[in-house]
Every structure is written in C-alpha cells, then in structure tokens.
C-alpha cells in the first residue's frame, strides 16, 4: 500500500491545536486562573433572533410528513441561493446565476477542498503571513514541495509588512494559483478597488486563478469592495469564498458558500462544471434546517441583527487597538476587521509573547509565526470574546506592557 506522502511533510500539528493544547495544560496546572481567550476566531454572541426563529420553524417542518425534507440539493436550496444572489451580489451590481453559487458547511472546507481541481504541478502563491489552511491544504495536495525550515520550496511567497501596508505586491514569478484574503486574516488589512484590479488584471494576463477568501467582507465599513466580482474581469479568473460564521455567528452551525463563475475556463474546461461534479460526488449538501437559518440572515430583521453583532465585535477590536496603542505598541487592523495585529514588544518572538501573555496575564492570543515566516515577531488578537472579557483582557495587557 502507498499512502499520500505529502501528509508526512506537514508540520506536526495545526497552529490552533497547538494553542489549545498549551492553554489546556496551563488551565490544568492553574485551575483557579481566569484565562481569557482572544486567540481562535470563534464567536461568543448568540445567533441572531431571526435565525433562531428560522431554526425552530424548520425543525417543525421536519416533524411533519407534508413539509419534511430529506437529502438537501447538493449545491443548495433555491430559497437560499436566491437570497445570496440578490443581496450579496445583485445589490452590488454583480450578476450571477444560481448555478454559479455552491452552499457549503463553511468557508474553511472549500478553501481546502478547491485544490481537488488543480494538478500537483501547479505553482501556488500565498501571502506571508497567511491563514494556515491555504498552505497546509496545498501541501496535502502535493503542491508544496519540501519544507526548508521556514518556507515550502514550491510556493511563491508574497511578503506583507508594515512597509507595504500588509498588502502584497504582484508575484514577480509565475504562479498558477494565487490565494488572497481581504479583509485579511491575520493582519486585518483591506484592499481597495485599484489594488484588487491589479491582481485581477495580472491573473487574466497570466492565465492564473485567484482563490479569493471574502469571509470577513461584512466587516468592511468604507467603500472597499466586498466581492472580487465588483472588479471587471474577475469572473474569468477568480473563485470566491464566503462564510456565515463571523457574519451571523454560524461557527457552531456551519454554513457558507463558494462562487465559481461559468466564465472561468482553463485548458478548455469549465471550473464551474468541475466543481459541480466534485461536490455532487464528495459532498452531500447542507441540512435544510441550517439553510433556512442562513436564509434568515437576509431578512430585514436578520440583516439588522447581524449588523448589530458586527458593530459589537468591531467595538471590541477598537478597544484592543486603543489599549495597545496607549502603551506604545505598534498595531494594525480593527478597522474593517475583527482582528488586531501587533508587533511583539521588547524583541520577543511570537511564541515567547504567547507564553508571556498566558503566564503573566492569563490572556490567550495567536503567535504571528504560526501564519508564516513574515509573521515572526507579530501577534494576533481577536475581537470575538464578550465586551466584558475584552475589557478585562486589555486592562491586563496595559498593566503588563505599561
């Protein structure tokens, strides 16, 4: 038997699993400690009331033979696809067919699974720092090469630093696939139309494909684009991923969607048709109950409740940002993003700062080095805890750093 040896090349474990294990060990050794997590991007506020009502109603449907639903459509119910089409895209001047939208169980799944469409010889470009799933999934798919201690030899790295505003430059060498995420996880950077157009034009010129993660688009508060398809030419070069996790608190419910335009063709093959074939074979759809809850996000009540939740988390982000700034720490994010990215003080490494915060302040964050070599010396905090816990955490940070 031969196994996929690409798995053996992966680092020992996933970043957030390491954080969870370290935190659990600290709690076991210090059972009375009040540990506050500003680490993993999980939410704390309950689902919008409109979504809860839809869940209850859908559950009642499942209790009645006349309204019972069995296997869901592989690509999503028309009621949800239509809501997505009209409110996420048509409202922004973007025309999409229902058969270009594929409902899934969360953006993470599809950002990893999309690699099924690409051969192992394709070169992948990623931002550095970057959400680890883009890297790990492509390594699993045989597109990573070898790990040299800092980087994977087959990846093209687009370094993001304070000097370039954490916005990557265009690749200086050929890349078949380009992973972008805006607003960005982990840095919080958001890209404007002119910047995004440069990538769209580059991808079309080079026959490349952009994998565009827009999971945090609902946090945009200015005139930056929410979808890559707002940029002319994007339908011939881009696949977009969306999520209800941070928008409506669906981290425990699991729902998102992927857009694959029919105009996206490479080597004479439609990627829309390829993805439809892949999903109908490997994915069994999202439950009726879940999709009814997602549909409620687009109701007037649901939309208002989601906006309230997003404003709550953005308020937390501003509290963190202002607190760190007040003690002289350089930080980014908080605007258009639920993340605060900051430079580790005193020349500490990212993991040294993790230990410092956990042991001296009982605050958990995410080491920047876990997002790539350019993340070393930086740290990420999330705004997804409660306002009360966030306020307690920043007081501890100000005391520690002040």
N, C-alpha and C positions, 0 to 999 in steps of 0.2 A: 504493500500500500504506500502511496505517496501523498503526503499532506501538503497543504499550502505553506511553503516555507517562508512566505512573506510575513506570516504571523510571528515566526521566530525572530524576525528582525526588529519587531516592535520593542519599545522600551517596556520595562517590567510591568507597569500598570498605567492606568489612566489618571491624569492630573487630579481630577476631583475625587477619585477614590483615595489617592494619597492624602489629600486634605482631610477627608472623612476619617481615615484611619488614625491620623495624627490627633485629630480633635477627640475621637473616641478614647484614645489612650490617655489623653490629658484629663478628660472627664472621669475616667475610671480611677486615675490616681488622685484626682481632686474633686470628690463627689459634691462638695459644698460650693464649688465655684459656679458663678453665674456667667456662663460663656455666651457671648452674643455673636451670632454669625452674620457677617457681611461678605461672605465668601461666594458660595454657589448661587447662581442666578435663579433661585426658586422664590416664588412669591408667597406672601403671607395674608393678603386680604382675600376675603371670600369671593366666590363667583358673583358676578352682577345678579341682582334680584331677577332681572328679566330672563337670564339663563337658567336660574334655579326653577322658575315657573315653567319654562320650556322643558326642562328635565322631568319635572313631575308630570306634566301633561303627556310627554312622550312615553313615560313609564306606564301611564294609564292606557295609552294606545296599545302597548304590548300586552295588556291584560285582557284585551277584547279581540275576539276572533275576527271581527269585521275590520279592525284597524291594525291588527298585528303585522309586523314586518319581520321577515326572515333575513337571509343574506342581503346585505346592502349592495347597491351597484358598485362595481369595482372602482369607479372614478368619482363617485359622489352622487347624492340625490340632486335632482334638478332644482329643488327649492333652495338648497344652499349654494349651488353653482350659480344660480341666477342672482342671488343676493351679492355674492362675491363679484360677479361680472359687472353688475350695475353700480355698486357703491365703492368698490376698491379701484375700479378701472374706468368704466364709462364716465363716472363723475369727474375723473381727471383727464378726460379726453382720449382715453385709450380704448380701442375696440378689440375685444377678444371673443372668440366663440366659446360656448360652454365646453366643447370637446378639447379645448386648449388648457383647461383647468383640471387638476387632479387632486382631490381631497386625500389627505393622509393622516397618520397618527402623530404628527408633529414634525417640525422642520428638520430636526436632527436626523431622523430616519432617512429622509430623501436626500439631504445634503451628503449623506454617506452612500446611499444606495444608487445615486445617479451615476456613480463610477461604473456600474454594470454596462453602460452604453459605450464606454471608451476602452480601446485596446491598451495593452500593457506598455506599448512603445511610445505612447503619448507623453509629452513633457507637460508637467503641471507647474504653474506659477502660483505662489501664495504670498500674501503679505506677511511680514515679520515685524511685530508679533501677530499671531493668528489664532483663531478658535481651533483647538487641537483636533477636532473631528475631521476637518478638511485634510490635514496631514495624515492622520492615522488611517483613515479610510482608503486613501490613495496608496499608502504603504501596503495595506492588506490586499489591495488590488494589483500589486506588483509594479506600481509606478514610482516607487520611492528611491530605488537604488539601495545604497548602503548608508548607514549612519556613521559619520566620521567623528562623533563625539559632540558635535554642535549642530550639524545640518545633515540632511539627506542629499546624497550626491546627485540625484536626478531632478530634484526640484529647482525651480528658479525662484529665488527669494527676492521680494520687493521690500526693502528695509524701510520701516516707518519710524521716524524720530521726531523729537520736538522741533528740529530744524525744518522739517518739511511738513509740519503740522499734522504728523501721523497720517498723511495721505501719500500713497505710494506713487512713485514715478512709473511711467510706462516701461514694460520689460525691454531691456537692452538686447535680449536674445530671443530666439523663437520660443513660443510656448503655445501648445495646442489647446490647453485648458487654463483658464485664469479664474481663481477664486477671489471674489470680492464680497465684503460685508459692510454695509452702511445703513444707519449709524453703526459704527464699528464695535464689535466685541473682540478685544477688551478695552481699546483706548477711548471709546466714546466719540471718535471723530466722525463727522458727517460730511458728505461730498456735495458740492454744488453742481448745477447743470453743466456748466462748462467743463468741469473736471470729469464728470461722468461721460460726457460726449467724447472726450479724448480717448477713453477706453473703448467705447462703442466703435468709434471710427477705426481705432487700431485693430480691434478684433475682426471687423469686417475686411479690412485691408489684408490681414494675415490669415484669414480663414480659421480664426480661433473661436473658441466658445467661452463666454463668460458665465460662470455659475454665481448668481447674484443673490446673496442672503440678505433679505429685507425684513428679518424677524423683528426689528426694532423701529420700523417705519412709523408706527403710531406715536413715537416719542418726538418726532420732528415738530418743532414749534415755529419754524420760519418758512421761507419759501423754497427750501431744498427739495429735490424730487423724492417722492415716496416710492416710486417704481422706476426701474430702469427703462420700462417701456414708454415713459414720458419722453425719452430721448429718441429722436428719429433714427431709424436704422437698427434699433435694438432687437426687433423681432427676428432678424436674420442672424443674430449672433449670441443671444442670451437666454438663459433659463433662470427663472426667479422662484425663490422660496419664501413663503410667508408662514406665520405662526399665530395661533390664538393664545399661546402660553403667557406671554408678557402683556399682550393687549387686553386679554379678558381673564387672566388667571387660570388658564386651562392646563397648567403644569401637571395636575393630577387627573385631568380628564382626557387629554391628548387629542389634539386636532390641529391641523394646519393644511396647507395646500401648496402645490407646485404648478407653475405655469410653463408649458412647453409650446411655443407658437408653432403653427403649421409651416410658417415661412422658414423655420430653422432646418436647413438641409445641408448635409455634408456627405461627400462621396456618392451623391445621388440617392441618399437615404434620408427619409424624414425622421428626425429625432422624436417628433410627436408620436408617430406610429410605433417607433421602437419602444418609447416609454409606456405607451398604452399596452403593448404586448408584454412588456416586463411586468407591469403592475397587475395585469389580468392573470399572470402566471404565478407571481410571487407574493401578491398582496391580496387580502380578502376583504378590503374595504373597512370603513369606519362605521361604527354602530349607528343605527337610526337615532337612538336617544342622544348620542353625542352630537350628531349633525343638527338635530333640532335645537340643541343648546347653542351651537355655533351660529345657526340662523338668527337666533335672538340677539346676537351681538349687533346685528344690522337694524334692529327695530329702533324707533326713536328713543324708547326708554333704555334699551341696551346700549346704544351708542353713547347716550348721556352718562350712563353709569360707568362705562369704560373710560370715558374722558375724565371722569372724577377720579378713578383709580390711577390713571396715568399721571394726573396732576399731583396726586398724593405721593407717588414714587419719585417724581421729578422734584418735589419739595424736599424729600429725604436726601436726594442727590445733592441739592444745593446746600443743605445743612452740612453734609460731609465735606463738600468742596470748600465752603466758607471756613469751616473749623480748621481744616488742614492749612489753608492759605493764611489764617490768622497766626499760625505758629511758624510761618516762613517756609512751608513745604510747597514745592512746585507741583501743581496738579492740573489735570485736563479732564474733559468730559463734563457731566452734569447738565450740559445744555444739549438738547436733542438726544439725550441718552440717560439711561438709568445707572450708568457706571461712572465711577471716579477713578482715574488712572493717575498715579503719582510716583514721584521719584523717591526711592528709599533714602532716608536721611543718613548722614554720617558715613556714607560709603558702604553701607551694608549690602550684602547680596539679598536677592529676593527671599530666599528661604531663611536667611538669618533674620530678616524682618518678620517673616511669618512666625518664627519661634519667639521673637521678642514680643510681638503683639499678643500671642496666645498666652505666654507665661507671665507677662507683666501687666497686661490689660484685659486678659480673657476676651479678646476680640479676634475673630477668625476672618481672614481675607484670602486672597489668591495671589500667590507669588507670580510675578511677571515672567520669570524664566520658564514657567510652565506653558507659556504661549509662544515660545521660540527664543532663539539666542538674543535677538534685539530687545526682548523683554527683561533681560537680566538687569537688575538694579531698579526695576519698577515694581509696582504693586497695584492690584485692582481691588476696589471695594464696591459692593452693590448697594442699591437703594431699596432692596426688596424686603427688608425687615419692617417692623412696625415703626411708626414715628417715635413712639416712646423708647423702644430699644435702640433706635438710631441715635436719638438724643443722648442716651446713656453711653453709647459706644463712643461718640465723638468727645464727650467730656473726658472719658478715659484716655483717648488719644491725645487730647490737648494737654492733659496732665503729664502723660508720658513724654511727649515731644517738647512741651513747653519748658 
